[in-house]
Amino acid sequence: MDARDAMRLLQGVRAAALAGTRPPAQPRPDIAESWRRMLAGGVHPDRDTRSRMLSAAETEERRQLSPLRKVLPVLREGLLPSLDEALHIMVVADADGRLLWREGASAILRKADRLGFSVGADWGEGVVGTNGVGTALVTRRPVQVFSAEHFVSSHHEWTCAGAPVHDPRDGALLGVVDVSGPLATMHPATPAWVNAVAKLAERELRIRHLESLERLRTVAAPLLARLPGRALAVDPHGWTAAATGLAPAERVPLPKGFGPGRAWIHPLGECAAEPLPGGWLLRLGEDREPAAAGRVVLDLSRPRDWSATVYGAAGSWSLELSPRHAELLFLLAESPRGRSAAELAQELFGDPTRTVTVRAEMSRVRRTLAGVLAHRPYRFADDVEVEVVRPADPLTLLPHSTAPGVIRARLGRPGPGVVP
C-alpha cells in the first residue's frame, strides 16, 4: 500500500472514530487512546488551533535552562546529516511541549511555518491534537503519527516520529526529539532511528552526571577525611559521591525543598546539611544546627585566577570562577541587599532588558554554590559573611570586564543603592 492509499484508509478509520461507527480497520492502540483523549478534551478535529507563541526572550530563557541544550550536538550529529536528503526536519521540544529548536530541510521548514510548527509554539496534545511531540510527552514512549492518525485534519499531509528524552538522574521527562516531514518521504525505520538517537542523548546526560559526581567527590574527599563520625556527600538529586563511617546507598531521597540546616532523610535519620559545590555534605546524628556557610572569600586579586572559597562547619572548599561568574559574584558582594535580574542586567550589560542571560547564568552559579546564594532578589544568603580580596591596583579589577558596575568599582565610584 502506498502512502496515499494508507492516508485514505486512515481517514476512513478516523471518520468512523469521530462518528462512533464501525471502522474499516482498527487504529493502533497509542493512536486510539490519543483520539479518545482528544474527544474527551474537546479538541476540534477540523480546526487548526494554535497557542500563543513564546517571545524570542521567553524561548531563549527556556533554551538556556533546558538540560536538552547540553545534548543538542548529539541530536544534531545523529539526525541532521540525513534530513536534507530525506526532506525532513528535526524538532526538539521541552517537557511542556514548547518547540525550542528546529533544524533541517529549508523547504520543509517553510511548510512547517504554515502549519504553525515553529520555534516557540506549543505542540502539546491538548492544543494541536495527536502528534509526535505531544503524544510522546503523554505516553512517555516513542510514537509515530502517520498522516490521518493526526487528530486534526490540517496535519494529514505530515508524518512524524517522536521519542521522549528522560533525565537519567531521576527519570524526569525533559522533552521530546521529533523528526517530521511529508507523508510520502517517511521511512518505516524512522521511529527506531529517532528513538536510538534519543537514547544516545540520555547516555550523554548519564556520562555528564558521572563526571559531575567525580568533581563533587574530589572536593568532598578531603573534608570527609577530617570529619569524625558518619557523613556523606550527595549531589542535588541525592546521588552519593563519597562517604565516611558508613556503607552508603547509591542514592538517598532528599526531601522536597531541601536546603542547609537539619533534615530527616530516610533511611539516614537526622542529618545536618551543609553546601558543597554541586551538592551537599550530610553529617549524620548531628545535634547542632549548622550554618549554611559561615564565610565566603571572593578572591579577585590575580588576573584570570579568580576563586570563591566557602568556609563551613566541616571545613573549606574552593571553586574556580569563570569570567562571567566572577563578575556576577562581585556585583552581588557589592550589594548586600541584593539585585533583581533587571538590575544585574543593567550592571553587567548596561541594558536592563537582558534578564534572560542573567537568569540563566545565575541558575548555573546557584547550582554550584547551593545554600550560599539566595534569590528574589539575587544575593548572598543572609547568614553568610562575604569578603572580597581585590587586586593591589584597583584598575586591574577583573580586567576583561566591560560591565558598567565593574568599571565604576575600578574608578572607586559607588553603584546604585550602594552607600559610599
C-alpha positions as CSV (number, residue, x, y, z in Angstrom):
1,M,0.0,0.0,0.0
2,D,1.4,3.4,-1.0
3,A,1.3,6.5,1.2
4,R,-1.8,7.9,-0.5
5,D,-3.7,4.7,-0.1
6,A,-2.6,4.5,3.5
7,M,-3.8,8.1,4.1
8,R,-7.2,7.3,2.6
9,L,-7.6,4.2,4.8
10,L,-6.6,6.1,7.9
11,Q,-9.0,8.9,7.0
12,G,-11.8,6.3,7.0
13,V,-10.7,4.9,10.3
14,R,-10.6,8.4,11.8
15,A,-14.0,9.4,10.4
16,A,-15.5,6.2,11.9
17,A,-14.0,7.0,15.3
18,L,-15.4,10.5,15.2
19,A,-18.9,9.2,14.1
20,G,-18.8,6.3,16.5
21,T,-19.3,3.7,13.7
22,R,-17.5,0.6,12.8
23,P,-14.1,1.4,11.3
24,P,-12.6,-0.2,8.2
25,A,-9.6,-1.1,10.3
26,Q,-8.6,-0.7,13.9
27,P,-6.3,2.2,14.8
28,R,-3.1,1.4,16.6
29,P,-3.5,1.3,20.4
30,D,-1.5,4.5,21.1
31,I,-3.4,6.4,18.4
32,A,-6.8,5.1,19.6
33,E,-6.0,6.2,23.2
34,S,-4.9,9.6,22.0
35,W,-8.1,10.1,19.9
36,R,-10.2,9.2,23.0
37,R,-8.3,11.9,24.9
38,M,-8.9,14.4,22.2
39,L,-12.6,13.7,22.0
40,A,-12.9,13.9,25.8
41,G,-10.8,17.1,25.9
42,G,-12.9,18.9,23.2
43,V,-10.1,19.3,20.6
44,H,-11.8,20.2,17.3
45,P,-10.9,17.6,14.6
46,D,-11.1,20.1,11.7
47,R,-10.0,23.4,13.3
48,D,-6.3,24.3,13.3
49,T,-5.9,25.7,16.9
50,R,-2.7,27.4,17.8
51,S,-1.3,28.6,21.0
52,R,0.3,31.9,21.9
53,M,3.8,31.8,20.6
54,L,6.6,32.4,23.0
55,S,8.5,35.6,22.5
56,A,12.2,35.4,21.4
57,A,13.2,36.3,25.0
58,E,10.9,33.6,26.5
59,T,12.2,31.0,24.1
60,E,15.9,31.9,24.8
61,E,15.3,31.6,28.5
62,R,13.8,28.2,28.1
63,R,16.7,27.1,25.9
64,Q,19.2,28.3,28.5
65,L,17.5,26.5,31.3
66,S,16.8,23.3,29.4
67,P,19.1,20.3,30.1
68,L,18.4,19.3,26.4
69,R,20.7,22.2,25.4
70,K,23.7,20.1,26.5
71,V,22.8,17.2,24.2
72,L,22.0,19.2,21.1
73,P,25.3,18.2,19.5
74,V,24.4,14.5,19.9
75,L,20.9,15.0,18.4
76,R,22.3,17.0,15.5
77,E,25.1,14.5,14.8
78,G,22.6,11.6,14.9
79,L,19.8,13.2,12.8
80,L,20.8,16.2,10.7
81,P,23.1,14.5,8.1
82,S,20.1,12.6,6.7
83,L,17.4,15.2,7.0
84,D,18.1,17.4,3.9
85,E,18.2,14.4,1.6
86,A,15.1,12.9,3.2
87,L,13.1,16.2,3.2
88,H,12.6,16.0,7.0
89,I,13.1,18.4,9.9
90,M,14.3,17.8,13.4
91,V,12.4,19.4,16.3
92,V,13.3,19.5,20.0
93,A,10.6,20.4,22.5
94,D,10.7,20.8,26.2
95,A,8.5,18.9,28.7
96,D,5.7,21.4,28.2
97,G,5.6,20.7,24.5
98,R,7.1,24.1,23.5
99,L,9.3,23.8,20.4
100,L,12.8,25.2,21.3
101,W,14.9,24.1,18.4
102,R,14.1,23.3,14.8
103,E,16.5,22.4,12.0
104,G,16.6,20.6,8.7
105,A,15.5,20.9,5.1
106,S,14.7,24.6,4.3
107,A,11.7,23.7,2.0
108,I,10.1,21.7,4.8
109,L,10.8,24.4,7.4
110,R,8.8,26.8,5.3
111,K,5.9,24.3,5.1
112,A,6.1,23.8,8.8
113,D,5.8,27.5,9.4
114,R,2.5,27.5,7.5
115,L,1.3,24.7,9.9
116,G,2.4,26.6,13.0
117,F,5.1,24.1,13.6
118,S,7.6,26.8,14.6
119,V,10.0,27.6,17.4
120,G,8.1,28.9,20.4
121,A,4.8,27.1,19.5
122,D,3.0,24.7,21.9
123,W,2.6,21.3,20.4
124,G,1.0,19.6,23.4
125,E,-1.8,17.2,22.6
126,G,-4.4,19.4,24.3
127,V,-3.6,22.3,21.9
128,V,-2.9,20.6,18.5
129,G,-4.2,17.1,18.9
130,T,-2.4,13.8,18.3
131,N,1.1,14.4,17.1
132,G,4.7,13.2,17.5
133,V,5.6,15.7,20.2
134,G,2.5,16.0,22.3
135,T,1.6,12.3,22.2
136,A,5.1,11.2,23.1
137,L,5.0,13.5,26.1
138,V,1.7,12.0,27.3
139,T,2.7,8.3,26.7
140,R,6.4,8.8,27.6
141,R,7.1,6.3,24.8
142,P,8.4,6.7,21.2
143,V,5.5,7.2,18.9
144,Q,4.9,7.6,15.1
145,V,1.9,9.5,13.9
146,F,1.3,8.8,10.2
147,S,-0.9,11.2,8.1
148,A,-4.6,10.8,9.2
149,E,-3.6,9.4,12.5
150,H,-3.2,13.1,13.4
151,F,-6.4,14.1,15.1
152,V,-6.6,17.5,13.4
153,S,-7.2,17.2,9.6
154,S,-4.8,20.0,8.6
155,H,-1.9,17.8,9.7
156,H,-2.8,14.8,7.4
157,E,-0.1,15.6,4.9
158,W,2.6,15.1,7.6
159,T,4.1,12.2,9.3
160,C,6.2,12.5,12.5
161,A,8.2,10.3,14.8
162,G,8.9,11.5,18.3
163,A,10.9,10.0,21.2
164,P,11.0,11.2,24.8
165,V,14.3,12.1,26.5
166,H,14.5,11.4,30.2
167,D,16.9,12.7,32.9
168,P,18.9,9.6,33.9
169,R,19.4,11.0,37.4
170,D,15.7,10.9,38.4
171,G,13.7,9.7,35.4
172,A,12.2,13.1,34.9
173,L,10.8,13.8,31.4
174,L,13.0,16.5,29.8
175,G,11.3,16.8,26.4
176,V,11.0,15.1,23.0
177,V,13.1,14.9,19.9
178,D,10.9,14.6,16.8
179,V,11.5,14.1,13.0
180,S,8.7,15.3,10.8
181,G,8.1,15.6,7.1
182,P,5.7,15.0,4.2
183,L,4.0,11.6,4.5
184,A,5.5,10.3,1.2
185,T,9.1,10.7,2.5
186,M,8.9,8.9,5.9
187,H,10.7,5.6,6.1
188,P,9.4,2.7,8.2
189,A,12.7,2.7,10.2
190,T,12.4,6.4,11.2
191,P,10.8,5.8,14.6
192,A,13.5,3.3,15.6
193,W,16.2,5.7,14.3
194,V,14.8,8.7,16.3
195,N,14.5,6.6,19.5
196,A,18.1,5.4,19.1
197,V,19.3,8.9,18.9
198,A,17.2,9.9,21.9
199,K,18.9,7.0,23.9
200,L,22.3,8.4,22.8
201,A,21.3,11.7,24.2
202,E,20.3,10.1,27.5
203,R,23.6,8.3,27.6
204,E,25.4,11.6,27.1
205,L,23.5,13.0,30.1
206,R,24.4,10.0,32.1
207,I,28.1,10.5,31.3
208,R,27.9,14.2,32.3
209,H,26.2,13.1,35.6
210,L,29.0,10.7,36.4
211,E,31.6,13.4,35.6
212,S,29.8,15.8,38.0
213,L,29.8,13.2,40.7
214,E,33.5,12.8,40.3
215,R,34.1,16.6,40.6
216,L,32.0,16.5,43.8
217,R,34.0,13.5,45.1
218,T,37.2,15.4,44.5
219,V,36.0,18.3,46.7
220,A,34.3,16.2,49.3
221,A,37.1,13.6,49.9
222,P,39.4,15.8,51.9
223,L,36.5,17.2,54.0
224,L,35.3,13.7,54.8
225,A,38.8,12.6,55.8
226,R,38.9,15.2,58.6
227,L,35.4,14.5,60.0
228,P,34.6,12.3,62.9
229,G,31.5,10.1,62.8
230,R,29.4,9.4,59.8
231,A,28.9,11.6,56.8
232,L,28.4,11.5,53.0
233,A,28.4,13.9,50.1
234,V,25.5,13.8,47.7
235,D,24.6,15.8,44.6
236,P,21.3,17.8,44.3
237,H,19.4,14.7,43.3
238,G,20.7,12.6,46.2
239,W,23.3,10.5,44.3
240,T,26.2,9.6,46.6
241,A,29.6,10.8,45.6
242,A,31.6,9.9,48.7
243,A,31.1,8.7,52.3
244,T,32.9,8.1,55.6
245,G,31.8,5.9,58.5
246,L,29.0,4.1,56.7
247,A,28.2,1.9,53.7
248,P,26.3,4.4,51.6
249,A,23.3,3.8,49.4
250,E,23.7,4.6,45.8
251,R,21.1,7.4,46.2
252,V,19.2,8.9,49.1
253,P,15.8,10.6,48.7
254,L,16.3,14.3,49.5
255,P,13.1,16.0,50.9
256,K,11.3,18.5,48.6
257,G,12.7,22.0,49.2
258,F,15.9,20.6,50.7
259,G,18.4,23.2,51.9
260,P,21.0,23.9,54.5
261,G,20.2,23.0,58.1
262,R,18.7,20.0,59.8
263,A,16.6,17.5,58.0
264,W,15.2,14.0,58.4
265,I,16.3,11.8,55.5
266,H,15.2,8.2,55.1
267,P,17.0,5.9,55.8
268,L,19.8,8.0,57.3
269,G,17.7,9.7,60.0
270,E,18.5,13.1,61.4
271,C,21.2,14.9,59.3
272,A,22.9,18.3,59.2
273,A,23.3,19.6,55.7
274,E,26.0,21.9,54.5
275,P,26.5,23.1,50.9
276,L,29.3,21.8,48.7
277,P,30.0,22.8,45.1
278,G,27.4,20.8,43.1
279,G,25.9,19.1,46.1
280,W,25.6,18.7,49.9
281,L,27.5,17.4,52.8
282,L,25.3,15.3,55.1
283,R,26.5,14.7,58.7
284,L,24.5,12.0,60.5
285,G,23.5,12.2,64.1
286,E,24.4,15.9,64.4
287,D,22.6,17.6,67.3
288,R,23.6,21.2,66.4
289,E,22.1,23.4,63.8
290,P,24.8,24.0,61.1
291,A,25.2,27.3,59.3
292,A,24.6,27.3,55.5
293,A,28.1,28.6,55.2
294,G,29.9,30.8,57.7
295,R,32.1,32.8,55.3
296,V,32.8,33.3,51.6
297,V,36.1,34.8,50.4
298,L,35.9,36.0,46.8
299,D,39.5,36.3,45.6
300,L,39.8,38.6,42.6
301,S,43.4,39.7,43.3
302,R,45.0,37.7,40.5
303,P,44.2,38.2,36.8
304,R,42.4,35.2,35.3
305,D,42.7,33.2,38.5
306,W,39.6,34.1,40.4
307,S,38.0,31.9,43.1
308,A,35.4,31.6,45.7
309,T,36.3,29.8,49.0
310,V,33.5,28.7,51.2
311,Y,34.1,28.1,54.9
312,G,31.5,25.9,56.7
313,A,31.4,23.8,59.9
314,A,33.1,20.9,58.2
315,G,35.9,22.9,56.7
316,S,36.5,24.9,53.5
317,W,36.4,24.3,49.7
318,S,37.3,26.5,46.8
319,L,35.7,27.0,43.4
320,E,37.5,28.4,40.3
321,L,35.3,31.1,38.7
322,S,34.6,31.8,35.1
323,P,34.9,35.4,34.0
324,R,31.1,35.8,33.9
325,H,30.6,34.2,37.3
326,A,33.4,36.3,38.8
327,E,31.5,39.4,37.6
328,L,28.2,38.3,39.0
329,L,29.6,37.4,42.4
330,F,31.5,40.6,42.6
331,L,28.3,42.6,41.8
332,L,26.3,40.7,44.4
333,A,29.1,41.2,47.0
334,E,28.9,45.0,46.3
335,S,25.1,45.0,47.0
336,P,24.4,43.0,50.2
337,R,20.6,43.8,49.9
338,G,20.6,42.0,46.6
339,R,19.7,42.9,43.0
340,S,16.9,41.9,40.7
341,A,17.6,40.3,37.3
342,A,17.0,43.7,35.6
343,E,19.4,45.4,38.0
344,L,22.1,42.8,37.4
345,A,21.5,43.1,33.6
346,Q,22.0,46.9,33.9
347,E,25.2,46.4,35.9
348,L,26.5,43.7,33.6
349,F,25.5,44.9,30.1
350,G,24.2,48.4,30.6
351,D,20.8,47.0,29.4
352,P,18.1,46.1,31.9
353,T,16.2,44.1,29.4
354,R,18.8,41.3,29.1
355,T,17.3,39.4,32.0
356,V,17.3,36.1,30.2
357,T,21.0,35.8,30.1
358,V,21.3,36.9,33.8
359,R,18.7,34.3,35.0
360,A,20.4,31.6,33.0
361,E,23.9,32.4,34.4
362,M,22.5,32.8,38.0
363,S,20.8,29.5,37.7
364,R,24.2,27.9,36.8
365,V,26.2,29.6,39.6
366,R,23.5,28.9,42.2
367,R,23.6,25.1,41.3
368,T,27.3,25.2,42.1
369,L,27.0,27.4,45.2
370,A,23.9,25.7,46.7
371,G,23.0,27.3,50.0
372,V,25.4,30.2,49.6
373,L,23.3,32.3,47.2
374,A,19.7,33.2,47.5
375,H,17.2,34.8,45.0
376,R,14.3,37.1,44.9
377,P,16.4,39.2,44.9
378,Y,19.7,37.6,43.9
379,R,22.1,37.9,46.9
380,F,24.4,36.1,49.2
381,A,22.5,34.3,51.9
382,D,21.7,36.4,54.9
383,D,23.9,34.4,57.3
384,V,27.0,34.4,55.0
385,E,29.9,36.7,55.7
386,V,31.4,37.9,52.4
387,E,35.0,39.1,51.9
388,V,36.3,40.4,48.6
389,V,40.0,40.3,48.0
390,R,40.8,42.9,45.3
391,P,44.0,43.5,43.3
392,A,46.5,46.0,44.7
393,D,45.9,48.2,41.7
394,P,42.1,49.0,41.5
395,L,42.3,49.5,37.8
396,T,43.2,45.8,37.3
397,L,40.0,44.6,38.9
398,L,38.5,41.9,36.5
399,P,40.5,43.5,33.6
400,H,38.5,41.6,31.0
401,S,35.2,43.1,32.1
402,T,33.3,45.8,30.3
403,A,30.4,45.7,32.8
404,P,29.3,49.2,33.9
405,G,29.2,48.0,37.6
406,V,32.8,46.7,37.5
407,I,34.1,49.8,35.7
408,R,32.6,52.0,38.4
409,A,34.3,49.9,41.1
410,R,37.6,50.3,39.3
411,L,37.2,54.0,39.5
412,G,36.0,54.0,43.1
413,R,32.5,55.1,42.3
414,P,29.6,53.6,44.3
415,G,26.9,51.8,42.3
416,P,23.2,52.2,42.6
417,G,21.9,51.5,46.1
418,V,25.5,51.3,47.5
419,V,26.4,53.7,50.3
420,P,29.8,55.3,49.7
